[in-house]
Structures are given as structure tokens and as C-alpha cells.
Amino acid sequence: PKATLEFSFEPPGDNAIHSITLPRDSSGNVTVRFTVMNLSNANALDGFIMLQICDVCTFVTEPAQFKKENGQKDTERNFNFDRIMPIQSLPVFEFKLHLAPSFQDVTIGINYRCKTCTVPTITNHSLPDSLRGTIYLLPAPKQ
């Protein structure tokens, strides 16, 4: 069997969470907490996860242990892992995202590869629903 990974906002339960409503801080930034789940019956071994934010978004802070690889876009960061056991999740990662005040929602997601994983199907440069999440944004507080 092959492992299949899935994106989830925090707090994940038995199922991944693919949409969430989050507030903006007074600077218009959004704090995002997410994880990656292995809901399959196979180990995910020796791989990486690439976090992708929207093309017009920027990282204010980056998730711990993620790094920008040479040649990657400014909107992408990688995390290497040794193993994600079946029916387990990685720890929750947190980062701060900056986007235009006019945005009411934004989509972020992951892509991944590992020695024992299925390869996600990307169609028309779009991640499948299991690998992305939508953030619905509350207005920034009045200053």
C-alpha cells in the first residue's frame, strides 16, 4: 500500500479541516495553524512537504522547520520528514500571512513527495481538495 497525505487546519480530528474563518490582526495579517495528516494504512517515509500560499500573499513569519529552497518561489516553503505513521499527523505548524485588505478569502495548500507515497494528481496547476484549504477572513479591527 501507498501513503496518502492530506492538508488540515488545526485542530484536526478524525477528519481533515479544509476551511476555516480567521481574524486579521491590526496590521491585516492572519495567523494560520495547520498540519499534514497520513490517513492511509501505510507509512509515509523519507519525503518532503511543500507549503504554497497565494501568489499575491507574503510570509510575515514562516512555519518552524520549513525553509525556502534555491529556485523556489517566495510563496513556497519546504519541510523534510523521515516518517509519518499511518493514521497520524505531523505537529501543528504556525505561520503569519500578509495579504491585501480587499481579500475576503484565500486558498493555501501543500504538495508532497515521499518514497512510499502516492503522487498527488495536479490538474490545470490546481491542487486537489485534499491538499488545500480555504481561509475566510474577518475584517481587521478598527484602529
Contacts in CASP RR format, 6 or more apart in sequence:
PFRMAT RR
TARGET T0000
AUTHOR 0000-0000-0000
METHOD contacts of the structure
MODEL  1
PKATLEFSFEPPGDNAIHSITLPRDSSGNVTVRFTVMNLSNANALDGFIM
LQICDVCTFVTEPAQFKKENGQKDTERNFNFDRIMPIQSLPVFEFKLHLA
PSFQDVTIGINYRCKTCTVPTITNHSLPDSLRGTIYLLPAPKQ
1 40 0 8 1.000
1 41 0 8 1.000
1 42 0 8 1.000
2 40 0 8 1.000
2 42 0 8 1.000
2 116 0 8 1.000
2 117 0 8 1.000
2 118 0 8 1.000
3 38 0 8 1.000
3 40 0 8 1.000
3 42 0 8 1.000
3 43 0 8 1.000
3 44 0 8 1.000
3 45 0 8 1.000
3 84 0 8 1.000
3 86 0 8 1.000
3 114 0 8 1.000
3 116 0 8 1.000
3 117 0 8 1.000
3 118 0 8 1.000
4 38 0 8 1.000
4 39 0 8 1.000
4 40 0 8 1.000
4 117 0 8 1.000
4 118 0 8 1.000
4 130 0 8 1.000
5 36 0 8 1.000
5 37 0 8 1.000
5 38 0 8 1.000
5 44 0 8 1.000
5 49 0 8 1.000
5 84 0 8 1.000
5 110 0 8 1.000
5 112 0 8 1.000
5 114 0 8 1.000
5 117 0 8 1.000
5 131 0 8 1.000
6 16 0 8 1.000
6 36 0 8 1.000
6 37 0 8 1.000
6 38 0 8 1.000
6 39 0 8 1.000
6 130 0 8 1.000
6 131 0 8 1.000
7 16 0 8 1.000
7 18 0 8 1.000
7 34 0 8 1.000
7 36 0 8 1.000
7 37 0 8 1.000
7 109 0 8 1.000
7 110 0 8 1.000
7 130 0 8 1.000
7 131 0 8 1.000
7 132 0 8 1.000
7 133 0 8 1.000
8 16 0 8 1.000
8 17 0 8 1.000
8 18 0 8 1.000
8 34 0 8 1.000
8 35 0 8 1.000
8 36 0 8 1.000
8 37 0 8 1.000
8 89 0 8 1.000
9 17 0 8 1.000
9 18 0 8 1.000
9 19 0 8 1.000
9 20 0 8 1.000
9 32 0 8 1.000
9 33 0 8 1.000
9 34 0 8 1.000
9 133 0 8 1.000
10 17 0 8 1.000
10 33 0 8 1.000
10 34 0 8 1.000
10 35 0 8 1.000
10 92 0 8 1.000
11 17 0 8 1.000
11 92 0 8 1.000
12 35 0 8 1.000
12 37 0 8 1.000
12 89 0 8 1.000
16 37 0 8 1.000
16 39 0 8 1.000
16 130 0 8 1.000
18 129 0 8 1.000
18 130 0 8 1.000
18 132 0 8 1.000
18 133 0 8 1.000
18 134 0 8 1.000
19 133 0 8 1.000
19 134 0 8 1.000
19 135 0 8 1.000
19 136 0 8 1.000
20 133 0 8 1.000
20 134 0 8 1.000
20 135 0 8 1.000
20 136 0 8 1.000
21 135 0 8 1.000
21 136 0 8 1.000
21 137 0 8 1.000
21 138 0 8 1.000
22 30 0 8 1.000
22 31 0 8 1.000
22 32 0 8 1.000
22 135 0 8 1.000
22 136 0 8 1.000
22 137 0 8 1.000
22 138 0 8 1.000
23 30 0 8 1.000
23 137 0 8 1.000
23 138 0 8 1.000
23 141 0 8 1.000
24 30 0 8 1.000
24 137 0 8 1.000
24 138 0 8 1.000
24 139 0 8 1.000
24 140 0 8 1.000
24 141 0 8 1.000
25 31 0 8 1.000
25 140 0 8 1.000
25 141 0 8 1.000
26 140 0 8 1.000
26 141 0 8 1.000
26 143 0 8 1.000
27 98 0 8 1.000
27 140 0 8 1.000
28 98 0 8 1.000
28 99 0 8 1.000
28 101 0 8 1.000
28 140 0 8 1.000
29 60 0 8 1.000
29 96 0 8 1.000
29 97 0 8 1.000
29 98 0 8 1.000
30 96 0 8 1.000
30 97 0 8 1.000
30 98 0 8 1.000
30 99 0 8 1.000
30 106 0 8 1.000
30 135 0 8 1.000
30 137 0 8 1.000
31 94 0 8 1.000
31 95 0 8 1.000
31 96 0 8 1.000
31 97 0 8 1.000
32 94 0 8 1.000
32 95 0 8 1.000
32 96 0 8 1.000
32 97 0 8 1.000
32 108 0 8 1.000
32 135 0 8 1.000
33 92 0 8 1.000
33 93 0 8 1.000
33 94 0 8 1.000
34 92 0 8 1.000
34 93 0 8 1.000
34 108 0 8 1.000
35 89 0 8 1.000
35 90 0 8 1.000
35 91 0 8 1.000
35 92 0 8 1.000
35 93 0 8 1.000
36 49 0 8 1.000
36 84 0 8 1.000
36 89 0 8 1.000
36 90 0 8 1.000
36 110 0 8 1.000
36 112 0 8 1.000
37 88 0 8 1.000
37 89 0 8 1.000
37 90 0 8 1.000
38 44 0 8 1.000
38 84 0 8 1.000
38 85 0 8 1.000
38 86 0 8 1.000
38 87 0 8 1.000
38 88 0 8 1.000
38 89 0 8 1.000
39 87 0 8 1.000
40 86 0 8 1.000
41 86 0 8 1.000
41 87 0 8 1.000
42 86 0 8 1.000
42 116 0 8 1.000
43 83 0 8 1.000
43 84 0 8 1.000
43 85 0 8 1.000
43 86 0 8 1.000
43 116 0 8 1.000
44 81 0 8 1.000
44 83 0 8 1.000
44 84 0 8 1.000
44 114 0 8 1.000
44 116 0 8 1.000
44 117 0 8 1.000
45 82 0 8 1.000
45 83 0 8 1.000
45 114 0 8 1.000
45 115 0 8 1.000
45 116 0 8 1.000
46 81 0 8 1.000
46 82 0 8 1.000
46 83 0 8 1.000
46 114 0 8 1.000
46 115 0 8 1.000
46 116 0 8 1.000
47 80 0 8 1.000
47 81 0 8 1.000
47 82 0 8 1.000
47 112 0 8 1.000
47 113 0 8 1.000
47 114 0 8 1.000
47 115 0 8 1.000
47 117 0 8 1.000
48 78 0 8 1.000
48 79 0 8 1.000
48 80 0 8 1.000
48 81 0 8 1.000
48 112 0 8 1.000
48 113 0 8 1.000
48 114 0 8 1.000
49 78 0 8 1.000
49 79 0 8 1.000
49 81 0 8 1.000
49 90 0 8 1.000
49 110 0 8 1.000
49 111 0 8 1.000
49 112 0 8 1.000
50 72 0 8 1.000
50 76 0 8 1.000
50 77 0 8 1.000
50 78 0 8 1.000
50 110 0 8 1.000
50 111 0 8 1.000
50 112 0 8 1.000
51 63 0 8 1.000
51 66 0 8 1.000
51 76 0 8 1.000
51 77 0 8 1.000
51 78 0 8 1.000
51 79 0 8 1.000
51 93 0 8 1.000
51 95 0 8 1.000
51 108 0 8 1.000
51 109 0 8 1.000
51 110 0 8 1.000
52 75 0 8 1.000
52 76 0 8 1.000
52 108 0 8 1.000
52 109 0 8 1.000
52 110 0 8 1.000
52 111 0 8 1.000
52 127 0 8 1.000
53 59 0 8 1.000
53 75 0 8 1.000
53 76 0 8 1.000
53 97 0 8 1.000
53 106 0 8 1.000
53 108 0 8 1.000
53 109 0 8 1.000
54 75 0 8 1.000
54 99 0 8 1.000
54 106 0 8 1.000
54 107 0 8 1.000
54 108 0 8 1.000
55 73 0 8 1.000
55 75 0 8 1.000
56 99 0 8 1.000
56 100 0 8 1.000
57 75 0 8 1.000
57 97 0 8 1.000
57 98 0 8 1.000
57 99 0 8 1.000
57 106 0 8 1.000
57 108 0 8 1.000
58 74 0 8 1.000
58 75 0 8 1.000
58 97 0 8 1.000
58 98 0 8 1.000
58 99 0 8 1.000
59 74 0 8 1.000
59 75 0 8 1.000
59 77 0 8 1.000
59 95 0 8 1.000
59 96 0 8 1.000
59 97 0 8 1.000
59 98 0 8 1.000
60 95 0 8 1.000
60 96 0 8 1.000
60 97 0 8 1.000
60 98 0 8 1.000
61 94 0 8 1.000
61 95 0 8 1.000
61 96 0 8 1.000
62 77 0 8 1.000
62 95 0 8 1.000
63 77 0 8 1.000
63 79 0 8 1.000
63 93 0 8 1.000
63 94 0 8 1.000
63 95 0 8 1.000
64 93 0 8 1.000
64 94 0 8 1.000
65 79 0 8 1.000
65 93 0 8 1.000
66 77 0 8 1.000
66 78 0 8 1.000
66 79 0 8 1.000
66 93 0 8 1.000
66 95 0 8 1.000
67 77 0 8 1.000
67 78 0 8 1.000
67 79 0 8 1.000
68 74 0 8 1.000
68 76 0 8 1.000
68 77 0 8 1.000
68 78 0 8 1.000
69 76 0 8 1.000
69 78 0 8 1.000
72 78 0 8 1.000
79 90 0 8 1.000
79 93 0 8 1.000
81 90 0 8 1.000
81 114 0 8 1.000
84 90 0 8 1.000
97 106 0 8 1.000
97 108 0 8 1.000
99 106 0 8 1.000
99 137 0 8 1.000
101 140 0 8 1.000
103 137 0 8 1.000
104 136 0 8 1.000
104 137 0 8 1.000
105 134 0 8 1.000
105 135 0 8 1.000
105 136 0 8 1.000
105 137 0 8 1.000
106 134 0 8 1.000
106 135 0 8 1.000
106 137 0 8 1.000
107 132 0 8 1.000
107 133 0 8 1.000
107 134 0 8 1.000
107 135 0 8 1.000
108 132 0 8 1.000
108 133 0 8 1.000
108 135 0 8 1.000
109 127 0 8 1.000
109 131 0 8 1.000
109 132 0 8 1.000
109 133 0 8 1.000
110 127 0 8 1.000
110 131 0 8 1.000
110 132 0 8 1.000
111 120 0 8 1.000
111 122 0 8 1.000
111 127 0 8 1.000
111 131 0 8 1.000
112 120 0 8 1.000
112 131 0 8 1.000
113 119 0 8 1.000
120 127 0 8 1.000
120 128 0 8 1.000
120 130 0 8 1.000
120 131 0 8 1.000
121 128 0 8 1.000
122 128 0 8 1.000
END
